[in-house]
Amino acid sequence: MNNNFEDFLDRHSENDWLKALNDLLPAIHAVDRNATQIWFRFYPLSLYKYLRNAEDKAVAVQKFVIQGSYELKDQIDSSHAFLYGHRFWKSVKDEISKRAESLNDADTNLTDEIRRITKAVADHSKVDESLTVGIVAVGLMTLTQVGLEAFKNAAVETSAPKNLMKKSPDQIVKERAKDDSQGLFGFLKTIDKQWTVRYDERANDGKFKLMDDEEIASGAARDQSQNWLAKDPRCGEGVIPVECRSAACGTCWIGILGGTEKLSDVAARERKQMKIFGYNQGDDPKPILRLACQARAHGAVSIVIPPWNGVFGKKVYGNVEDVELEPATTSAAKLRETISDAVKSGQ
């Protein structure tokens, strides 16, 4: 049974949460500003509520062509590992749990609740509040989707920060902005420039190279340093799941932690397809969510790869035109047909 705090949180729509997050963005340190927004789009409240209320959840998931781990209940302590604020997770859970048990009325608002708990976590951790705003917002949304009992009882699994993530917030932001050196006469090069794409800032080998103006997915496919398929059944070519390479399946969506300005502008097809899939990347010409098979890099970027993909935009958000699927790889044919049928039938 929900308590007062859970009821208070559950009354808010996804738009309410995104508005509160937008109001708080200036207060979030740059190290987690993109990351927090990305996380909220990796785990959209509207999709969660739709599936929660579905007559047959398994059927709904099948119709949405969902692949991978999409439910927060299965990753309560790990979904946000790409945030700098992840290191404060234990304190976040403690403070949110205390607040959930002490709230006797709903005479408050979402933004104020985030600020209240942010201050408590920052005071306990002896850090600036700008470093805890994002992870507190993430914590409250996690509670909303998993319930207080599961939230409290999940074992806290936060390892010590490693590699780039063990640096200071300002150093991480600075590193994300850096481009690879092209050698002594690199400024003269017009071809053969190479850039680094970081997909896991916690791992020393969590990166791959790509050529200038190359799609991110193509560079990822050349990296055969690991058995990607064994790690994720969606990853048949590289660390980034890919099916079609024509913006037809949505499998290769990614979040951009740093370097959005170094990527090609979103073309009309990518923007339209992202809306169909349900991936809310906004109207910015260089948004924080992209399709890796479409985004071309002109510099080093840091990305994060979601653990799932699906096609739910038309049914969950509405106002989406029928999808037009262009020919892609043979292996993606069945997936494309499934997606087309799902969208055209109203899912």
N, C-alpha and C positions, 0 to 999 in steps of 0.2 A: 504494500500500500504506500502511495506517495505521501511524503510529509509536506508541510506548507512551502518549504523552499523548492522542492521538486515541482509542486503545482505552479508556483510563481514562474519558474524557468520554462515550464512546458507551455505556458500561455503565450509565449513569444514566437512569432513566425521567423522564418529564415531572413526575411527583409528587416525585421526588428533587430536581429543579431548583427546583420551586416551594417545597418545604420549605426548601431552602438560601436561596432568595430571601427567604422569610418570616423566617428567622433573621437575615438581614442588613438587613432593612428599617429598624430603628432607627438603623443606621449610615449610611443613605443620606440625604443632604440632602433637605429637603422639596421642593426644586425638581425633583428627579428621582424622588421616591418613587412617585408615581402613574405617571409616564412609564415607569419601568422595568417595573412590573407590567403595564402596558398592552402594552408591546413584547413581552413573553413570551407574551401571549395573542394578539397579532397574528401571531406565528410559532410556533404550538404544535408542540412536539417530537413529540407523538403522531401528528399528521397527517403530518409529514415522514417519520417512520419507516414509517407505513402505506403511503404512496405509494412510498417507497424499496423496500419489499418486495413491492409489488403485481406480479402477473403481467403486467398490461398497465397501465402508469401512465396512459396517455392515456384509456383506458376508465374507470379509477377517477376521474380528474379530471372526466370528463364526467358520471359518475353522481353525483358530489358537487356538480354544478352550480356549479363554481368559475369565477368571472369575475374578471379582473384579474391583477395581478402578485403571486403568492403565494409564489414561491420566493426564498429569501435569496441564492442564487447569482447572481441577476440584480440584486441591490441591496446588495451586501456593504458598500459604503461610504456608503450613503444611507438605509437602512431606519430608522436611529435618529436622523435629523436633528432630530427634535422633542425630543430629550434635551439638557439643558444640557451634559452630559458629552460630547456629540458633538465638541466643540472639542478634546478630548484624544484623538481617535480614532487619530491617527498614533502617538502614544506607546503607546496600548493595543495596537495591532497589533504594534509592535516588541517590547513586553514579553511578550505572549502567544507570539509566534513564538520568542523566546529560550527561554522556559520549555518550550515544546513540544519543542524540540530538546535540552534538557538533562535532562529527566526520564527516569531510568533504571528506575524502578520505580513501582508504584502505591500505595506506602505513604503515602497521603495521603487527604484527603476533599475534596469539592467546595467546601464553605464555606471551608476553609483555603486552597485554591488561589485562590479569588476574593480572599480577604484578602491573600494573599502578593503577587499581581500588582497589586492595588489600591495597596498601599504603594509598590511600585516606580514605578507611573505617577504617583502623587501626589508622590513625591520628585523625579522627573524634571521634572514640570510645576510644581513648587513651589506646590502648592495643598493644601488640606485633603483628607484621604482621603474625607470624606463626599461630595465632588464626583466621585470616580472609581469608587466602588463599583458604581453602577448600570451605567455604560458598560463596565466590565470584565466584569460578568456577561453583558451583551449580547454582548460580544466573544467570550467563551468559547462561548456558545450558537451564535453565527454560525459559529465554527470547527467546532463539532459538526455543523452541517448542510451546510457547504460543503466541508470538508476543508482540511487545512493548506496544500496547494499553492495552491489557489484563494484562500484567505484571505490568504496572503502576497503573491501576485502581483497582486491587485486594486489598481488605481491609487487612491491616497488622494485623495478629492475632498471636502475640507472648506473651504468658503468662510468668510470672516470673519463672525462673528455680526452680525446686523442687527436693527433695530427693537427689540422688547421683549427679544429674546434677547441683546442686547449689554449689558444691564444686569446688575447683580450678582445672585447667586442670591437673596438676601433681598429685593431690590427686585422681582424677577420674582414671587416668592411673594406679596408684598404687592399687586402689580398684579392678579394673578389673583383676589385676594379682593375687589377693589373692585367696587362697583356703579355704574352710570351715574347721574349727577345728574339729577333730574327737575325741576330748576328751583327757584326760591325757595320755592314752595309745594308742592313735590313730595311732601312727607310727607302732604299732604291728599288726594292723588290716590288714587282707588280703581279708575280705569280709565285706559286709554291710556298706561300705563307701558311704556317700551321698554327693552330690555336688549341689550347687545352680546354676540355669540358670536364668539370668536376661533377660527378654524380653522387658522391658520398664524401663529404668533407671530414668525416671521422676516420677514414681509411687512407693510408698512404698510397695505395694503389687504386683508389676510387676515382679514376679519371681515364680519359682516352683523348686521342688527338684527332683533329679533322682539318681539312684544307679550307682555305679562305673561300667563302661563299658556298660552302657545302652544307647540305642538310644535316642536322644533328644525328638523325637516325642512321645515315650512311656511315658517318664516322664511328658510331657505336657498333655497327655490324662488322667493321674490320677488326675490332678488338676480340680476339679469340683466346685471350689469356686464361679464361676460366670456362668451366662447363656451365654456361648460363641456364641452359634448359633444366639442368638438375636443380638449380636454385629456384627457378620459377618456370612452370610449364608454359607460360605465355612467351617466354624468351627464346624463340627459335633461332635468332640471328645474332643477338648481342645482349647487353645489359638492359637495353630499352625494348620492351615488347613491341613488335611490329607485325602487321598482317598484310597491309595493302600498299603502302607508300603513295596513296593518292587521296588522303584525307577522307577515305570512305568508311573506315571502321572505328576510329577513335581510340584504338589500342595504344597508340604511342603518345598520349597526352603527358605533359610534364609541367612542373612548376619551375619558374626562373627565380632563383634566390639572388643572383647578381649578374648584371650584364644584359638586362632587357634591351638597353639602347644599342647593343652590338648585334642585335638580330634583325633580320629583314622585317619589314612591315607585314602585318597580317593582310593577306589577300582576301578577296571577297569569298572565295570558296572555303578557305579555312575558317573564317568567322562564321559563315553559315553552318558549316558542319559542326563546329564546336557548340553552337546553340542546339542543334539537333541532338547531339550526344548528351547535353545537359551540363556541360562544363562551362560555368559562368566566368568567362574571361573579361567581361566588360567591353567598353567601346574604345579603349586606348589603342592607337596604332601599334604599340609595342607592349602588349599586356603581360601579366605575370603567368598566364597559362598559355601554352602553345602545343601544337602538334609537332613532334620531332621530325616527322617526315616532310614538313613544310617549312619550318623555321631554318633559315640559313644564317650562319654565323660569320661575323666580320671582326671577331675578337674572342678572347677567352670568356667563358661563361660558367656559372655555377648553377646546377639544376638539381631537382629532386624528382624521383620517379614514384608515382603513386602505386600502391600494391594491387590496384584493380582497375577495371574499365567497364563501360557499359553504354547503353543508349536509352536514355530515359527522358530526354528533354521535352518531347511532344506531350507525353502523358502527365508528367509531373509539373512542368512549367507552362505548357500550352503555347499557342501562337507560334508554332513552328511549321514551316512549309514541308511538304513531302520531300524526302531525301532523294537525291539523284546520284546513283552510284555508277562511277566510271570503271572500266576494266582495270584490274590490278593483277596481282600474282594469282596463279591458279590455286594455290593453297588457301587463298582468302575467299574464294568464290562462294563456298557454302555460308561463311560468316556474313558476307555481303547480302546474300539472299535472305538470310534470317533477319538482318537489320532492316532491310527494305520492307519485308512483310510486317515486321513489328511496327514500323513507323506508319505505313500506309493503312494498317488496320486499326490505328489508334491505340495500339498496344493493349 
